[in-house]
Amino acid sequence: MRKSVSYVVISILLIMVLTPLALAASAPVSAAAPASTVDYTKAIVIGCSLLAVGIAMGLGTIGTGVGMGNGLSGATNAVGRNPEAQGKILLTMMVGLAMIESLAIYALVIALIVLYANPLIKLLGM
């Protein structure tokens, strides 16, 4: 467990360190301008946005997966105890699962907004 967590932390740090370098190389440097005037603001915002999207989708899907598992477990236990009430239990379970699944869709919508319509980049004027 610790080994996989350390791999994740190292990967996140590498992404945060290497993203500005990759995005800074795309701007042409003229001969008159000094090379030390590179603005890393956009690269930092994009790198942090990618990190936020990964965390949002990860936590959003883990939470909904655990919730769905608990809901299905409760429904199967209830049907096992009272098979005559299967119709009502199935209906209630389906409505509950739809509500839980909507949380994952909300996380996806927020992630897509941060990726493609990032309000921080518009705020910085980039």
N, C-alpha and C positions, 0 to 999 in steps of 0.2 A: 504494500500500500504506500509506504513512504517513498519507494523507488519511483512509482508512477506519478506521485505528487511532485517529486523533484523534477521529473521529466517535463511535466506540465509547466512548472514555474520557469524552468530553463527555456522552454519553447516560447513562453510569453515574453520573457526578457529579450530573447533573440529577435523576436518580431518587433518589439519596441525599439531596439537598437538599430536594426537593419532597415526598417521601413523608411526613416528619414534619408538614409544614404541612397536608397534606390530611387526615391522620388526627387532628390536633389540633383541627381545625374541627368535628368531629362531637360533641364534648363540650359540653353547655350550660354557660355561665358565669353564675353567680348574681351579683346586684348587690353582695352583701356581700363576695364573694371577690375578691381582686385577680387581674388577668388574667395576671400573670407567674408563676403557680404551675402552669403546664402541665407535665405529666410526659411527656417525649418518649421514654421508655425503650421502650415497646411499638412505637412507630413506627420507632425505630432498629433494633430486633430484626427487625421485619418487613422493613424495607428491606434489611438485610444478608442476611436469609434469601432474599429474592428474587434478590439478586446471587449468592449461593452456589448456588441452584438453576440459574440461567442458566449459570454456569460449569461446574457438574457435568454438566448435560445437554449442553452444547457440547463439552466435552472427551471425555465418554463416547461421544458419537456420532461425533465426528471420529476418535477412536482406533479404534472398531470399523469405521468405513468404510474407513480405511486398511488395517486388518487383513484385511477381506474382499476388498478389491481385490488385495492381495498374494497371498492364498490362491487367488483365482480366476485370477490371472495365472500362478501356479505350476502350477495344475491344467491350464490350457489348454496351457501349454508342454509339460507331461508327456504329455498326450494327443497333441499334435502330434508328439512324438518317438517315442512308442510307442502306436499306436492300439489294439493288442490288449489293453492293460491298462486300457481305458477304464472297465470296470465297477468295478475295485478303486479306481482313482483317483477316480471319481465318489463312491463310498461314503465314502472317506476325506475328500474335500472337503466333503461334506454334514455329516459329523460335526464337522469343524473349523469350518465356518460356523455350526453350531448353538451350539458352544461360544463362538465370538466374539460371536454375537448375544446370548448370555446376559449378557455384560458390559454391553451397552446396556440390557438390562432391569434389571440391578442398579442402574445409574445412575438409571433412571426411578423405581425403588422408593425409592431414597434421596431423590430430589427430591420425590416425593409425601409422604414422611414429613416432610421439612422444611417443606413447604408446609401440610399439613393437620393433622399431629400434632406440631407443633414442640415439641421438649422444652425449648427455652430459654424459651418463653413460660410453660410449666407450671412451670419452675424459678423464674421470677421471680414467680409467683403471679398471673398476669394471665389 
